[in-house]
Amino acid sequence: MDNPRLYPIGDILHNTDINFSNLLSARFKEFDVTPEQWLLLHSLSANDGINQKELSARVGKNQTIVTRMLDILERKGCVERKPAPADRRAFLVCITDKGLELQKQLLAVEEKTVKAVLKDILPEKLDTFIQICNKINESTEGIIREFKNHKVSCPRFE
């Protein structure tokens, strides 16, 4: 690679994700919810009554992990699974009133956390960062699609 400044991008993004997740974990602890469970509740609050496969795709987690998290949230009374009318083998995941109330409380905590983390960052710098991250995601998704379409074992980079 010609530009040595590009090497740590993956590490920086990974560490940022871990640090933010750890911070949210600490802030959500009093609610007995993990950031991953919050992600499901947040997604369901906007997309109630979707199937587990669609929920997994929306939150970017595999179906096995989502099933385990839904089991926990169901035991807590935050979600319920209902048979899908069109397919008796499938279930729709619905957020309960308790889950919706919890989601609202967690959203307020998440918003305060984001404000605290970003307080020293100029808005135009944040806009640039978001644009760069979106471009990285777009490029990565394009390479993954190409990877899958050509069924190659290793992507070719030029």
N, C-alpha and C positions, 0 to 999 in steps of 0.2 A: 504494500500500500504506500502510495507516494506521500500522503499527508498523515504524519504521526498523530495529529490531534484527533483523527477519526477513530483511533483504536479504542478509547475508553467509552464510546457512546453506549454500548450494550451494558457495560458495568454501571455507568451513571444512571441510565434509565432503570435498571434492575434495583440498584440501591435506593433510588428515589421511591420506587414502588414499595419496597420493603419498609423503608422508614415511614412512609405515609400510612401503610397498612398497620404497622406497629402502633403508630399514634392513634389511629382510629380504634384499634383493638383496646387500647387503654381507655379511650373515651367511651367506648360502647360497653365496657366491662360491667358497669352498674346496671345495664339493661339485659345482661346475660345473652348477648348477641355478638356474633363475629362479623367482621366486615363482609365476608362472603355471604353470610345469611342476610345481612342488610342489603346486599346487592340483589338478592332474590326478591326480598320484600319491595324494594324500590322498583324493580322491573315489573312485578305483579301489580303494584299500585297504578301503573300506567297501562298495563296489558293484562288485566284480570281475565281469568278463564281461558288461558292458553294451555297447550299440552306441554308435557315435560321436555319433549324434544325441542320444541320451539323456545322454551324458557332456557334450556341449555345453550342453544345457539345465541340467544340474546345476551346472556351473561358471559359467554366465552368459556364455559366450563363443560367438562364431559358429563354425560348423562348419569354415570355411576355416582360421581361426586354430588351432582344436583339431587339425585334421589336420596342420598344420605342426609343432605342438608334439609330437604323437604320433610324427611321423617322427623328430624329434630324440631323443625318449625311447626309441624302438625301436632306433635306431642305438647308443644307450648301453646297450642290453640291459635296460632297465627295464620295458618293456611289450612285448607282442606282440599282433598282430591274428590272430584265428582266424575262419574262415568260420562264419557263423551257420547252425545246423542247419536252421532254418525258412525261411531266405531266402538262397540261394546268392550273391546280389548284395551282401549285407550282411556286415559283419565285427563280431565282438565284440572288445572291447579288454580284455585281461587283464594284470594286473600280474605281473611275474616275481618270483622270490625276491630277485633283486638289487634290483628296484624296491621291494619291500616292506621290505627292510633299509634302503635309502636313505630311504624314507618315514619309518621309525621314527627315524632319526638326525635328519632334518629336523624332525620333530614335536618332538623334544626341544629343538632350537635355537629353533623358533617359540615354544614354551612359555616358555623363558627370556627371549626377546625381549619377549613380551607382559608377563611379570612385571616386567621392567625398565621398560617404558614406563608401566605402570600403578602402579608402586610408591608414588607420592605421591597417589594418588586414593583417597578413602574408598570402601569397598564400597557404601554407600548412594548415593553420587553416581554410581558406575559403574552400579548398578542403574537409576537414573533415566535416565542416558544411554542405556542399552540399550533401555529402554522407549520413550524418545522416538525413537530411531533405528528401532525396529520399527514405531512408529506412522507415521513418515514413509514408510517402505518400503511399509506397508500402503496408505496414502493414495495414494502414487505408483502402485502397481500397480493400484489401483482406477481411477484416472484413465486409465491406459494401456489397461485393459480396455474402459472406456467409449469411449475414443478409437477403438479397433479395432472395437468392436461397431457404432458409429454411422458409422464410416468418414468422420469429419469431418476437415477439414484442420487445424483449430485447436481445442484444447479450450476450452470455455467455463467461466469461473470466476465464481463469484458470491460 
